[in-house]
């Protein structure tokens, strides 16, 4: 089965498990989008010729989101939060970084991802049934690490206090042609803050959306963009495996959140949209995101 039919199957299964919610994204359905500005400090220029990572400023869009494909889920039922950033480059081009507050993914291949969606039908209840989960982990042992993290994960206290990981590896291409494997990480300038399960359970529906708006009324909200430098032996093709904690990090810029931009909600934050100086890694899940996002986007456009 080639990528496009498999992408159609994956999106169909998301709709089967979580319901068909017209006009919404098929993952990270509920969220809020803002204008933003990214200021690069120039330290990335050692590793990449990408225009938005040279010293200077570019406009951007930033979308905070809940991971569930079902927009009616309560905030606590979706502890994984997302931050998608679209950089608006000179000449009208764009490029994106998509991050979540989990450092790894639960599937290594598009086939595994699609089959897991077909197995874990009880995800629609918020948590998979133990018997189904046990069968899944026997079939896909590489998924154990991600589900272990999800089981222990505490939701951030705010969209503004989560650390967002790109999960996938990319290559920075220097002006000399050198390729450096990297991962992205958005570090909250407000500091990391999470909620206890008891506190999270008492949150009203839509808490994260009005909390970030209230926070912005009181002062700036910003994130530092770090690149994590991969070393020999670090997998660039497997999003189910985390790189060692001791890997060097370089802070390459700052994202400052601006005013709401609901008119941009139809924008597609495809992490495979590249610019000069950056390449996708060999990660098959990363490449699979393009046709899946395309299928979802086309359905949303028709519905809107």
N, C-alpha and C positions, 0 to 999 in steps of 0.2 A: 504494500500500500504506500503510495507516494505521499509527500508532505501535505498537499492540499486536502485530499480526502480524509487523511488522518486528523488534520486540524478541524475539519467539519465534524468528524466523529467526536473529537474531544469537546468541542463547544456544545454539541447535541447532548452529550452525557452530563455536562455541567448543568444544562437546562433541565435534564431529567431528574438529577439529584436535588438541585436547589430551587427548581421552579423556573418558569420562563417569565422574566421581569422585563417587559418591553420598555425600550428607550434607555435602559441601563447597560453599563459595561457587564460583560459576562463573568468578570472577576473584579474584585475591589469595586463593587457596584456603587456603594454610597461613599461620597467624599466631598471635599470642598477645594476649590481651585483659586489660586491667587496670582497676581502679578508679582514678580520678584526681580532682583538684580544680583548678578554674580560678579564678584570682584576677584580676579586672579592675582596672586602675589608674584607670579613669574617663576616660582621654584619648579614648576612642572616643565619648564622649557628645557631643562637638562635631559628630559626623557621623551618629550613629544613636541611635534610641530603644530598640534591642534590649536586653532586660532583663539578659542575661548579660554585656553589655559596659559596663554602668554599674559604678561602683566597688563591689566586693564579691566574694563567693565563691559558686560553684555547684559541685555535684557533676558528675562527668563519667565517661565510659568512654573508654578509649584502646586502639585495636587496632593493633599493629604487624604488618606482613605482607610477604610476598614476592609479587610481581606475577603470577607464573605461575598459570594455571588448573589446572595439574597439581601436586598436593601432593607428588609423588615427585621433582620436579626438585631437584637439588642447589642449595645456597644461591648458588653462583657463577653458575649458569645463569639466575638471576633477579636481575640487578643493580639493577633498579628496585624499591625498597622503598616501602612505604606507611605512612601514619599516618592512621587515621580517628578522629575525636573526636566523641562524642555528648554534648552539653550537656543536663543534666537541669534544666529550668526550673521556676519556681514554678507550682503548679497542675497539675503532671504532664505538661506539654508537653515536647517535645524539639526540638533542632535540631542539625545536623551540619556538620562541616567534613571533607572528604576531601582528603588531600594525598599527593603522591608526590615522589620526589627527582629529577624531571625537570620543568623549567618549562613545557613545552609538550606537546601531544598529537599523535598521528600522523594524525588524521582530522578534517576540518572539518564533515562532515555525517553523520547516521546512515546514509544510503545508502552513503557512502564507507566508513565503518567496517565495515559488514556485508559489502560487496563485498571489501574488503581481507582480511577473515577467510576469504573463499572462495578468494582467490588464493594467499595465503601459507600453503599447507598445510605447508610445510617448517618452520614455526615450531615444530612438535612436536619437531624435532631440536635446538632451542635457538637456532638462527640461520637466517634465511631464505636460500635458495639465491640466488646472485648474479643468475642469469637471471630468476628470479621477481621479485626485488627491482627489477631494472632495468625490467621491464615495469610494475610497480606505480608506480614514480616517474614514468614517462612519462605514465601515466594520471592520477596524482594528484601533480602537482609540489609542491603545498603540504605534502606529507608529507616532503619532503626534509630540512627542518630537524630534525624530530624524529628521523628515522633517523640523521642525522649525529651528533646528541647521543648517541643510544643506542650508536652504534658506538664513541664515545670515552669513554663513561661508566665510571667506577670505582665499585664498590659502596662504601657507607659501611662503616667498620670495625665499626660497631655500629648497632643501631636507634637508639641514643641519640646518635649523632654524624652523623645525616643531616639535611639541610635539606629540608623538605617543602613543596611548592607546591600551591596549590589548582588550578592550571592554568586554571580558568574564572574569569571576572569575575562580580562581583555588584554590586548597588547598595545602599549604605547610605542610609537615608531618615532625615533629621533631624527634630527636633520641628517645625521650620519648613517641612517638606515638601521641603527641598532633597535632590536625588539626587546621590550621589557614587559614581562607579565605583571599585571596589576589587578587589584580589586578596589572598588570604591567604598567609602564609608562616610556617611554624613553624621558628624558629631554635634549634638545640640549645645549651643553656647549657653543655654540656661542650665545645663547640667542634666545628667541622667536622673530620672525619677520615675519609679514604678508604683503601682497600686497593689495592696494586699488583695487576695481573693474576696475577702469580706467587703472591703471598700469598693472594689470593682463591681460587686454584685448589687450594690445600692445605686449605681449610676443611672440616671434617667436616659431614655432614648435621645440621641442627638447631643449628649453631653460634650463630646470632643469637638463638635463643630462650633457650639456657642462658646466653649471655653477658649479655643484659639482666637476667636473673634474678640472676646473680652480681654484676653491677654494682649492682643495687638493694640487695643484702645489705650492700654496702660503703658506700653513701651515697645521697643523693637523685638522681633523674633528672628533669630538668625542661626545658621548652621555653618560649621567649618567642614570643608571637603578634604578628607584625607585620601591619599592613595596608599594602599598596602603593597609593598614591593615583593613579588614572588621570587623564590630562589629555586635552584635546581632540585627537582624532585617534587615540587609543589604541583598538584594536579591542576591543569587548566581546562580539563574536559569533563570534570565530574563535580556538579554542584552539591552533591550529598556529602562531600568531604571538606572540612574546614582547614584552612592553612594554619600553621602553628602560631600561637599567640605572640611569640617573640619576633615576628617579622617586622621589619622596619616600616614605619609610617611617616609620610611626608604630608604636611598640611599645605595645600596648594591654592586655597581660596576660601571665600566666604559668600554664603547665600543669605540675602536679607529679604524677608517676606514683606510684600507691599499690600495693596488693596485687593479686595475680592474681585475675581474675574469670571463670574458664572457664564458669561458669553463664550468662554473658551472650553466649556465642558465637553464639547464634541472632539476636542483634540485627542490624537492618538499618541501615547507615550511609549513608542516602540524602542526597546533598548538596542536593537540591531541597526538603527539608523546612525550611521557613522559619519565622521568627517575626516579630513586629512590629518594624519598623525595618530589615528586610533583604528584598531582592527578588532573584530570579534575573535574570540578564542575558538578552539575546536569543540566546545561544549554544545552537544546536540540539543539540549533543552533550550539553551540560549537561541539557537537558530530556529527552533520550533516556535518560539514566541512570535516570530514575524507572521507566519500564516495564521496562527491562532488569533493574534490581535487583528489581523486583516478581516477574518471571518466575523469576529465580534463587532468590529467597527462598521462593516458593511451592513450588518443587521441593525445596528443602532441608527445608522443614517436613514435607512428605509423607514424605521419606526418613528423617527423624529420628523 
